[in-house]
């Protein structure tokens, strides 16, 4: 089941993060780290790809932290790459090997202290890699 980690400090626009991993204690550690760096974060955690797809259909997210494991990660990335959502998030993938749909891939052992700066940097990217791919498909159609 998805559960939120809302923190609203300034009244400004929140960074919306979807964390998809089975280890909720690790997800909580990432959120705690982000809360110390950002004025406003809205995070939701899902334990599998099916829950994540439901969340992505219902809400728009700025960032997606994906760390389930190869099979489920690839299923969700394929869904996103096929245009599963019109406003795809920037994707930080925790995996040994990269994927074209991910904006950045880091080893699964990367700790919350290293993930937070990467997520913050991804949030500043002008356009998610998935949006660029979707744009290219639309132009060539």
VMD Tcl script that builds the backbone (N, CA, C; Angstrom):
set m [mol new atoms 423]
animate dup $m
set s [atomselect $m all]
$s set {name element resname resid chain x y z} {
  {N N UNK 1 A 0.837 -1.184 0.000}
  {CA C UNK 1 A 0.000 0.000 0.000}
  {C C UNK 1 A 0.883 1.249 0.000}
  {N N UNK 2 A 0.486 2.235 -0.761}
  {CA C UNK 2 A 1.242 3.484 -0.816}
  {C C UNK 2 A 0.949 4.300 0.434}
  {N N UNK 3 A 1.963 4.997 0.926}
  {CA C UNK 3 A 1.730 5.892 2.045}
  {C C UNK 3 A 2.540 7.163 1.865}
  {N N UNK 4 A 1.966 8.309 2.234}
  {CA C UNK 4 A 2.638 9.591 1.981}
  {C C UNK 4 A 3.596 9.983 3.085}
  {N N UNK 5 A 4.557 10.826 2.717}
  {CA C UNK 5 A 5.495 11.446 3.648}
  {C C UNK 5 A 5.418 12.961 3.435}
  {N N UNK 6 A 4.285 13.629 3.696}
  {CA C UNK 6 A 4.231 15.060 3.366}
  {C C UNK 6 A 4.937 15.922 4.401}
  {N N UNK 7 A 5.616 16.937 3.929}
  {CA C UNK 7 A 6.191 17.976 4.793}
  {C C UNK 7 A 6.057 19.291 4.052}
  {N N UNK 8 A 5.339 20.217 4.617}
  {CA C UNK 8 A 5.114 21.510 3.973}
  {C C UNK 8 A 5.648 22.596 4.893}
  {N N UNK 9 A 6.722 23.276 4.463}
  {CA C UNK 9 A 7.331 24.310 5.287}
  {C C UNK 9 A 7.079 25.712 4.776}
  {N N UNK 10 A 7.117 25.900 3.455}
  {CA C UNK 10 A 7.155 27.264 2.950}
  {C C UNK 10 A 5.916 27.697 2.195}
  {N N UNK 11 A 5.044 26.796 1.843}
  {CA C UNK 11 A 3.893 27.162 1.042}
  {C C UNK 11 A 4.206 27.210 -0.440}
  {N N UNK 12 A 5.460 26.978 -0.843}
  {CA C UNK 12 A 5.852 26.961 -2.255}
  {C C UNK 12 A 5.516 25.619 -2.875}
  {N N UNK 13 A 5.893 25.430 -4.126}
  {CA C UNK 13 A 5.629 24.191 -4.841}
  {C C UNK 13 A 6.482 23.058 -4.278}
  {N N UNK 14 A 5.845 21.978 -3.960}
  {CA C UNK 14 A 6.539 20.817 -3.414}
  {C C UNK 14 A 7.204 20.017 -4.527}
  {N N UNK 15 A 8.348 19.441 -4.225}
  {CA C UNK 15 A 8.957 18.448 -5.104}
  {C C UNK 15 A 8.193 17.159 -4.847}
  {N N UNK 16 A 7.637 16.596 -5.907}
  {CA C UNK 16 A 6.834 15.369 -5.784}
  {C C UNK 16 A 7.685 14.171 -6.173}
  {N N UNK 17 A 7.844 13.247 -5.243}
  {CA C UNK 17 A 8.712 12.093 -5.411}
  {C C UNK 17 A 7.915 10.812 -5.209}
  {N N UNK 18 A 8.055 9.880 -6.143}
  {CA C UNK 18 A 7.496 8.547 -5.986}
  {C C UNK 18 A 8.660 7.588 -5.789}
  {N N UNK 19 A 8.676 6.936 -4.640}
  {CA C UNK 19 A 9.711 5.958 -4.325}
  {C C UNK 19 A 9.102 4.578 -4.515}
  {N N UNK 20 A 9.726 3.774 -5.360}
  {CA C UNK 20 A 9.219 2.437 -5.634}
  {C C UNK 20 A 10.296 1.443 -5.219}
  {N N UNK 21 A 10.111 0.885 -4.032}
  {CA C UNK 21 A 11.034 -0.131 -3.504}
  {C C UNK 21 A 10.322 -0.914 -2.419}
  {N N UNK 22 A 10.725 -2.127 -2.235}
  {CA C UNK 22 A 10.084 -2.981 -1.240}
  {C C UNK 22 A 10.556 -2.677 0.177}
  {N N UNK 23 A 11.716 -2.058 0.325}
  {CA C UNK 23 A 12.294 -1.768 1.633}
  {C C UNK 23 A 11.817 -0.388 2.117}
  {N N UNK 24 A 10.685 -0.386 2.859}
  {CA C UNK 24 A 10.100 0.875 3.306}
  {C C UNK 24 A 10.992 1.620 4.305}
  {N N UNK 25 A 11.821 0.905 5.047}
  {CA C UNK 25 A 12.715 1.596 5.978}
  {C C UNK 25 A 13.778 2.376 5.197}
  {N N UNK 26 A 14.230 1.838 4.085}
  {CA C UNK 26 A 15.183 2.560 3.236}
  {C C UNK 26 A 14.497 3.758 2.586}
  {N N UNK 27 A 13.260 3.583 2.142}
  {CA C UNK 27 A 12.491 4.694 1.565}
  {C C UNK 27 A 12.322 5.810 2.588}
  {N N UNK 28 A 12.036 5.436 3.816}
  {CA C UNK 28 A 11.881 6.415 4.897}
  {C C UNK 28 A 13.195 7.161 5.142}
  {N N UNK 29 A 14.318 6.459 5.073}
  {CA C UNK 29 A 15.627 7.103 5.261}
  {C C UNK 29 A 15.904 8.113 4.141}
  {N N UNK 30 A 15.522 7.774 2.910}
  {CA C UNK 30 A 15.684 8.717 1.795}
  {C C UNK 30 A 14.825 9.955 2.041}
  {N N UNK 31 A 13.589 9.746 2.461}
  {CA C UNK 31 A 12.693 10.880 2.740}
  {C C UNK 31 A 13.239 11.763 3.854}
  {N N UNK 32 A 13.721 11.164 4.905}
  {CA C UNK 32 A 14.293 11.933 6.018}
  {C C UNK 32 A 15.453 12.786 5.538}
  {N N UNK 33 A 16.299 12.206 4.704}
  {CA C UNK 33 A 17.434 12.945 4.151}
  {C C UNK 33 A 16.945 14.099 3.280}
  {N N UNK 34 A 15.950 13.856 2.440}
  {CA C UNK 34 A 15.415 14.909 1.576}
  {C C UNK 34 A 14.781 16.033 2.383}
  {N N UNK 35 A 14.069 15.673 3.434}
  {CA C UNK 35 A 13.433 16.696 4.262}
  {C C UNK 35 A 14.454 17.634 4.881}
  {N N UNK 36 A 15.671 17.135 5.114}
  {CA C UNK 36 A 16.701 17.994 5.688}
  {C C UNK 36 A 17.316 18.923 4.639}
  {N N UNK 37 A 17.113 18.605 3.345}
  {CA C UNK 37 A 17.710 19.397 2.252}
  {C C UNK 37 A 16.720 20.344 1.583}
  {N N UNK 38 A 15.457 20.007 1.594}
  {CA C UNK 38 A 14.453 20.775 0.861}
  {C C UNK 38 A 13.446 21.413 1.800}
  {N N UNK 39 A 12.908 22.533 1.370}
  {CA C UNK 39 A 11.878 23.175 2.158}
  {C C UNK 39 A 10.566 22.415 2.076}
  {N N UNK 40 A 10.304 21.812 0.931}
  {CA C UNK 40 A 9.032 21.138 0.757}
  {C C UNK 40 A 9.186 19.900 -0.111}
  {N N UNK 41 A 8.772 18.773 0.410}
  {CA C UNK 41 A 8.831 17.504 -0.298}
  {C C UNK 41 A 7.508 16.785 -0.076}
  {N N UNK 42 A 6.982 16.219 -1.137}
  {CA C UNK 42 A 5.823 15.348 -1.012}
  {C C UNK 42 A 6.233 14.017 -1.613}
  {N N UNK 43 A 6.324 12.997 -0.790}
  {CA C UNK 43 A 6.800 11.692 -1.250}
  {C C UNK 43 A 5.770 10.620 -0.966}
  {N N UNK 44 A 5.676 9.679 -1.894}
  {CA C UNK 44 A 4.805 8.519 -1.749}
  {C C UNK 44 A 5.664 7.298 -2.024}
  {N N UNK 45 A 5.458 6.249 -1.235}
  {CA C UNK 45 A 6.232 5.030 -1.408}
  {C C UNK 45 A 5.312 3.886 -1.800}
  {N N UNK 46 A 5.733 3.131 -2.819}
  {CA C UNK 46 A 5.016 1.944 -3.282}
  {C C UNK 46 A 5.953 0.751 -3.206}
  {N N UNK 47 A 5.387 -0.425 -2.975}
  {CA C UNK 47 A 6.198 -1.625 -2.827}
  {C C UNK 47 A 6.310 -2.493 -4.059}
  {N N UNK 48 A 5.613 -2.129 -5.157}
  {CA C UNK 48 A 5.734 -2.908 -6.382}
  {C C UNK 48 A 5.341 -2.063 -7.591}
  {N N UNK 49 A 5.584 -2.606 -8.781}
  {CA C UNK 49 A 5.340 -1.868 -10.021}
  {C C UNK 49 A 3.856 -1.588 -10.241}
  {N N UNK 50 A 2.988 -2.521 -9.882}
  {CA C UNK 50 A 1.551 -2.321 -10.078}
  {C C UNK 50 A 1.048 -1.127 -9.265}
  {N N UNK 51 A 1.479 -1.026 -8.015}
  {CA C UNK 51 A 1.100 0.128 -7.183}
  {C C UNK 51 A 1.641 1.417 -7.778}
  {N N UNK 52 A 2.869 1.369 -8.277}
  {CA C UNK 52 A 3.495 2.561 -8.857}
  {C C UNK 52 A 2.729 3.031 -10.090}
  {N N UNK 53 A 2.308 2.105 -10.932}
  {CA C UNK 53 A 1.544 2.471 -12.122}
  {C C UNK 53 A 0.234 3.138 -11.721}
  {N N UNK 54 A -0.423 2.612 -10.709}
  {CA C UNK 54 A -1.660 3.242 -10.218}
  {C C UNK 54 A -1.393 4.667 -9.733}
  {N N UNK 55 A -0.302 4.856 -9.007}
  {CA C UNK 55 A 0.052 6.195 -8.515}
  {C C UNK 55 A 0.357 7.146 -9.669}
  {N N UNK 56 A 1.123 6.668 -10.653}
  {CA C UNK 56 A 1.509 7.506 -11.785}
  {C C UNK 56 A 0.319 7.849 -12.680}
  {N N UNK 57 A -0.682 6.988 -12.708}
  {CA C UNK 57 A -1.905 7.296 -13.455}
  {C C UNK 57 A -2.743 8.341 -12.721}
  {N N UNK 58 A -2.687 8.322 -11.402}
  {CA C UNK 58 A -3.525 9.200 -10.589}
  {C C UNK 58 A -2.897 10.571 -10.336}
  {N N UNK 59 A -1.571 10.638 -10.262}
  {CA C UNK 59 A -0.871 11.865 -9.874}
  {C C UNK 59 A 0.327 12.112 -10.780}
  {N N UNK 60 A 0.771 13.359 -10.846}
  {CA C UNK 60 A 2.013 13.693 -11.538}
  {C C UNK 60 A 3.145 13.766 -10.516}
  {N N UNK 61 A 4.297 13.233 -10.888}
  {CA C UNK 61 A 5.470 13.260 -10.025}
  {C C UNK 61 A 6.641 13.888 -10.762}
  {N N UNK 62 A 7.464 14.616 -10.019}
  {CA C UNK 62 A 8.672 15.203 -10.581}
  {C C UNK 62 A 9.784 14.168 -10.690}
  {N N UNK 63 A 9.863 13.293 -9.687}
  {CA C UNK 63 A 10.950 12.332 -9.577}
  {C C UNK 63 A 10.423 10.942 -9.273}
  {N N UNK 64 A 11.141 9.945 -9.791}
  {CA C UNK 64 A 10.837 8.550 -9.503}
  {C C UNK 64 A 12.133 7.880 -9.076}
  {N N UNK 65 A 12.161 7.376 -7.857}
  {CA C UNK 65 A 13.288 6.595 -7.357}
  {C C UNK 65 A 12.866 5.141 -7.443}
  {N N UNK 66 A 13.533 4.380 -8.298}
  {CA C UNK 66 A 13.109 3.022 -8.622}
  {C C UNK 66 A 14.159 2.022 -8.172}
  {N N UNK 67 A 13.776 1.142 -7.251}
  {CA C UNK 67 A 14.734 0.181 -6.708}
  {C C UNK 67 A 14.102 -1.122 -6.277}
  {N N UNK 68 A 13.286 -1.728 -7.135}
  {CA C UNK 68 A 12.634 -2.998 -6.797}
  {C C UNK 68 A 13.494 -4.206 -7.153}
  {N N UNK 69 A 14.229 -4.104 -8.196}
  {CA C UNK 69 A 14.953 -5.240 -8.756}
  {C C UNK 69 A 14.663 -5.284 -10.243}
  {N N UNK 70 A 15.501 -5.962 -11.005}
  {CA C UNK 70 A 15.455 -5.889 -12.460}
  {C C UNK 70 A 14.090 -6.155 -13.088}
  {N N UNK 71 A 13.420 -7.227 -12.714}
  {CA C UNK 71 A 12.161 -7.585 -13.368}
  {C C UNK 71 A 11.093 -6.526 -13.235}
  {N N UNK 72 A 10.786 -6.141 -12.027}
  {CA C UNK 72 A 9.732 -5.142 -11.809}
  {C C UNK 72 A 10.166 -3.754 -12.248}
  {N N UNK 73 A 11.431 -3.414 -12.042}
  {CA C UNK 73 A 11.928 -2.113 -12.503}
  {C C UNK 73 A 11.755 -1.989 -14.011}
  {N N UNK 74 A 12.146 -3.017 -14.743}
  {CA C UNK 74 A 12.076 -2.984 -16.211}
  {C C UNK 74 A 10.628 -2.916 -16.686}
  {N N UNK 75 A 9.716 -3.599 -15.985}
  {CA C UNK 75 A 8.296 -3.539 -16.323}
  {C C UNK 75 A 7.777 -2.110 -16.217}
  {N N UNK 76 A 8.093 -1.441 -15.138}
  {CA C UNK 76 A 7.646 -0.061 -14.925}
  {C C UNK 76 A 8.306 0.887 -15.928}
  {N N UNK 77 A 9.595 0.715 -16.175}
  {CA C UNK 77 A 10.291 1.563 -17.148}
  {C C UNK 77 A 9.726 1.367 -18.558}
  {N N UNK 78 A 9.399 0.129 -18.910}
  {CA C UNK 78 A 8.808 -0.139 -20.229}
  {C C UNK 78 A 7.457 0.560 -20.343}
  {N N UNK 79 A 6.645 0.484 -19.291}
  {CA C UNK 79 A 5.342 1.148 -19.278}
  {C C UNK 79 A 5.508 2.651 -19.468}
  {N N UNK 80 A 6.465 3.232 -18.774}
  {CA C UNK 80 A 6.725 4.669 -18.916}
  {C C UNK 80 A 7.225 5.009 -20.318}
  {N N UNK 81 A 8.152 4.202 -20.848}
  {CA C UNK 81 A 8.728 4.457 -22.168}
  {C C UNK 81 A 7.683 4.338 -23.275}
  {N N UNK 82 A 6.677 3.522 -23.053}
  {CA C UNK 82 A 5.611 3.357 -24.038}
  {C C UNK 82 A 4.543 4.441 -23.933}
  {N N UNK 83 A 4.804 5.446 -23.099}
  {CA C UNK 83 A 3.860 6.554 -22.974}
  {C C UNK 83 A 2.810 6.340 -21.905}
  {N N UNK 84 A 3.138 5.586 -20.885}
  {CA C UNK 84 A 2.195 5.300 -19.802}
  {C C UNK 84 A 1.632 6.534 -19.129}
  {N N UNK 85 A 2.383 7.610 -19.117}
  {CA C UNK 85 A 1.911 8.870 -18.542}
  {C C UNK 85 A 2.353 10.014 -19.446}
  {N N UNK 86 A 1.519 11.025 -19.564}
  {CA C UNK 86 A 1.841 12.155 -20.433}
  {C C UNK 86 A 2.931 13.046 -19.862}
  {N N UNK 87 A 3.051 13.085 -18.547}
  {CA C UNK 87 A 4.075 13.897 -17.874}
  {C C UNK 87 A 4.996 12.969 -17.088}
  {N N UNK 88 A 5.945 12.324 -17.765}
  {CA C UNK 88 A 6.800 11.366 -17.053}
  {C C UNK 88 A 7.751 12.061 -16.083}
  {N N UNK 89 A 8.061 11.377 -14.985}
  {CA C UNK 89 A 9.014 11.941 -14.025}
  {C C UNK 89 A 10.451 11.706 -14.471}
  {N N UNK 90 A 11.375 12.391 -13.807}
  {CA C UNK 90 A 12.792 12.089 -13.969}
  {C C UNK 90 A 13.064 10.835 -13.152}
  {N N UNK 91 A 13.808 9.890 -13.726}
  {CA C UNK 91 A 13.964 8.570 -13.105}
  {C C UNK 91 A 15.385 8.356 -12.620}
  {N N UNK 92 A 15.507 8.004 -11.326}
  {CA C UNK 92 A 16.767 7.558 -10.755}
  {C C UNK 92 A 16.603 6.072 -10.474}
  {N N UNK 93 A 17.349 5.253 -11.209}
  {CA C UNK 93 A 17.241 3.802 -11.140}
  {C C UNK 93 A 18.366 3.234 -10.285}
  {N N UNK 94 A 18.002 2.388 -9.334}
  {CA C UNK 94 A 18.983 1.661 -8.528}
  {C C UNK 94 A 19.168 0.294 -9.167}
  {N N UNK 95 A 20.257 0.128 -9.928}
  {CA C UNK 95 A 20.495 -1.123 -10.635}
  {C C UNK 95 A 21.965 -1.229 -11.015}
  {N N UNK 96 A 22.381 -2.438 -11.305}
  {CA C UNK 96 A 23.759 -2.667 -11.752}
  {C C UNK 96 A 23.953 -2.235 -13.202}
  {N N UNK 97 A 22.902 -2.373 -14.014}
  {CA C UNK 97 A 22.973 -1.964 -15.417}
  {C C UNK 97 A 21.912 -0.911 -15.691}
  {N N UNK 98 A 22.232 0.009 -16.577}
  {CA C UNK 98 A 21.338 1.112 -16.882}
  {C C UNK 98 A 20.187 0.725 -17.785}
  {N N UNK 99 A 19.328 1.697 -18.036}
  {CA C UNK 99 A 18.180 1.544 -18.920}
  {C C UNK 99 A 17.986 2.881 -19.618}
  {N N UNK 100 A 17.648 2.845 -20.896}
  {CA C UNK 100 A 17.484 4.082 -21.666}
  {C C UNK 100 A 16.385 4.970 -21.102}
  {N N UNK 101 A 15.409 4.387 -20.419}
  {CA C UNK 101 A 14.303 5.175 -19.868}
  {C C UNK 101 A 14.695 5.905 -18.579}
  {N N UNK 102 A 15.799 5.525 -17.978}
  {CA C UNK 102 A 16.235 6.158 -16.727}
  {C C UNK 102 A 17.115 7.366 -17.016}
  {N N UNK 103 A 16.907 8.443 -16.262}
  {CA C UNK 103 A 17.756 9.626 -16.399}
  {C C UNK 103 A 19.129 9.380 -15.790}
  {N N UNK 104 A 19.176 8.527 -14.772}
  {CA C UNK 104 A 20.443 8.230 -14.090}
  {C C UNK 104 A 20.330 6.857 -13.453}
  {N N UNK 105 A 21.404 6.092 -13.488}
  {CA C UNK 105 A 21.451 4.776 -12.856}
  {C C UNK 105 A 22.608 4.752 -11.878}
  {N N UNK 106 A 22.343 4.251 -10.683}
  {CA C UNK 106 A 23.378 4.108 -9.660}
  {C C UNK 106 A 23.281 2.705 -9.069}
  {N N UNK 107 A 24.362 2.214 -8.458}
  {CA C UNK 107 A 24.323 0.874 -7.867}
  {C C UNK 107 A 23.247 0.756 -6.793}
  {N N UNK 108 A 22.639 -0.419 -6.661}
  {CA C UNK 108 A 21.583 -0.617 -5.668}
  {C C UNK 108 A 22.045 -0.411 -4.226}
  {N N UNK 109 A 23.338 -0.455 -3.999}
  {CA C UNK 109 A 23.871 -0.284 -2.646}
  {C C UNK 109 A 24.051 1.187 -2.257}
  {N N UNK 110 A 23.754 2.100 -3.159}
  {CA C UNK 110 A 23.911 3.529 -2.881}
  {C C UNK 110 A 23.026 3.923 -1.701}
  {N N UNK 111 A 23.613 4.603 -0.721}
  {CA C UNK 111 A 22.887 4.978 0.487}
  {C C UNK 111 A 22.070 6.250 0.330}
  {N N UNK 112 A 21.165 6.492 1.279}
  {CA C UNK 112 A 20.320 7.683 1.243}
  {C C UNK 112 A 21.113 8.993 1.169}
  {N N UNK 113 A 22.263 9.051 1.836}
  {CA C UNK 113 A 23.068 10.271 1.833}
  {C C UNK 113 A 23.601 10.593 0.441}
  {N N UNK 114 A 23.813 9.562 -0.381}
  {CA C UNK 114 A 24.264 9.780 -1.755}
  {C C UNK 114 A 23.078 9.962 -2.709}
  {N N UNK 115 A 21.953 9.330 -2.402}
  {CA C UNK 115 A 20.774 9.432 -3.267}
  {C C UNK 115 A 20.152 10.824 -3.233}
  {N N UNK 116 A 20.153 11.457 -2.077}
  {CA C UNK 116 A 19.509 12.774 -1.945}
  {C C UNK 116 A 20.116 13.826 -2.877}
  {N N UNK 117 A 21.439 13.999 -2.919}
  {CA C UNK 117 A 21.993 14.984 -3.855}
  {C C UNK 117 A 21.696 14.636 -5.317}
  {N N UNK 118 A 21.671 13.340 -5.639}
  {CA C UNK 118 A 21.348 12.933 -7.005}
  {C C UNK 118 A 19.904 13.285 -7.355}
  {N N UNK 119 A 18.996 13.053 -6.422}
  {CA C UNK 119 A 17.591 13.411 -6.649}
  {C C UNK 119 A 17.432 14.916 -6.795}
  {N N UNK 120 A 18.130 15.677 -5.974}
  {CA C UNK 120 A 18.062 17.140 -6.067}
  {C C UNK 120 A 18.587 17.630 -7.410}
  {N N UNK 121 A 19.678 17.023 -7.885}
  {CA C UNK 121 A 20.233 17.402 -9.186}
  {C C UNK 121 A 19.276 17.029 -10.316}
  {N N UNK 122 A 18.666 15.854 -10.222}
  {CA C UNK 122 A 17.709 15.447 -11.247}
  {C C UNK 122 A 16.503 16.380 -11.292}
  {N N UNK 123 A 16.085 16.841 -10.130}
  {CA C UNK 123 A 14.925 17.741 -10.073}
  {C C UNK 123 A 15.180 19.039 -10.834}
  {N N UNK 124 A 16.436 19.414 -10.971}
  {CA C UNK 124 A 16.778 20.662 -11.665}
  {C C UNK 124 A 16.928 20.478 -13.173}
  {N N UNK 125 A 16.908 19.215 -13.644}
  {CA C UNK 125 A 17.001 18.971 -15.085}
  {C C UNK 125 A 15.797 19.591 -15.779}
  {N N UNK 126 A 16.017 20.211 -16.941}
  {CA C UNK 126 A 14.914 20.874 -17.625}
  {C C UNK 126 A 13.842 19.926 -18.162}
  {N N UNK 127 A 14.215 18.714 -18.580}
  {CA C UNK 127 A 13.248 17.808 -19.181}
  {C C UNK 127 A 13.652 16.369 -18.905}
  {N N UNK 128 A 12.725 15.561 -18.385}
  {CA C UNK 128 A 13.051 14.152 -18.147}
  {C C UNK 128 A 13.405 13.436 -19.447}
  {N N UNK 129 A 14.292 12.455 -19.357}
  {CA C UNK 129 A 14.671 11.664 -20.520}
  {C C UNK 129 A 13.468 11.019 -21.198}
  {N N UNK 130 A 12.495 10.555 -20.420}
  {CA C UNK 130 A 11.303 9.940 -20.985}
  {C C UNK 130 A 10.485 10.946 -21.781}
  {N N UNK 131 A 10.434 12.194 -21.331}
  {CA C UNK 131 A 9.695 13.227 -22.057}
  {C C UNK 131 A 10.371 13.514 -23.395}
  {N N UNK 132 A 11.698 13.502 -23.412}
  {CA C UNK 132 A 12.425 13.703 -24.673}
  {C C UNK 132 A 12.117 12.581 -25.653}
  {N N UNK 133 A 12.085 11.341 -25.164}
  {CA C UNK 133 A 11.768 10.210 -26.021}
  {C C UNK 133 A 10.356 10.319 -26.568}
  {N N UNK 134 A 9.397 10.707 -25.734}
  {CA C UNK 134 A 8.010 10.866 -26.155}
  {C C UNK 134 A 7.899 11.980 -27.184}
  {N N UNK 135 A 8.609 13.074 -26.955}
  {CA C UNK 135 A 8.601 14.199 -27.884}
  {C C UNK 135 A 9.116 13.763 -29.257}
  {N N UNK 136 A 10.193 12.984 -29.285}
  {CA C UNK 136 A 10.770 12.523 -30.548}
  {C C UNK 136 A 9.789 11.619 -31.290}
  {N N UNK 137 A 9.067 10.756 -30.555}
  {CA C UNK 137 A 8.072 9.878 -31.192}
  {C C UNK 137 A 6.937 10.698 -31.794}
  {N N UNK 138 A 6.501 11.742 -31.098}
  {CA C UNK 138 A 5.395 12.574 -31.588}
  {C C UNK 138 A 5.834 13.324 -32.851}
  {N N UNK 139 A 7.034 13.881 -32.847}
  {CA C UNK 139 A 7.545 14.632 -33.995}
  {C C UNK 139 A 7.694 13.733 -35.215}
  {N N UNK 140 A 8.145 12.504 -35.019}
  {CA C UNK 140 A 8.377 11.610 -36.146}
  {C C UNK 140 A 7.097 10.933 -36.636}
  {N N UNK 141 A 6.008 11.064 -35.899}
  {CA C UNK 141 A 4.737 10.412 -36.307}
  {C C UNK 141 A 4.021 11.160 -37.401}
}
mol reanalyze $m
mol bondsrecalc $m
mol representation Tube
mol addrep $m
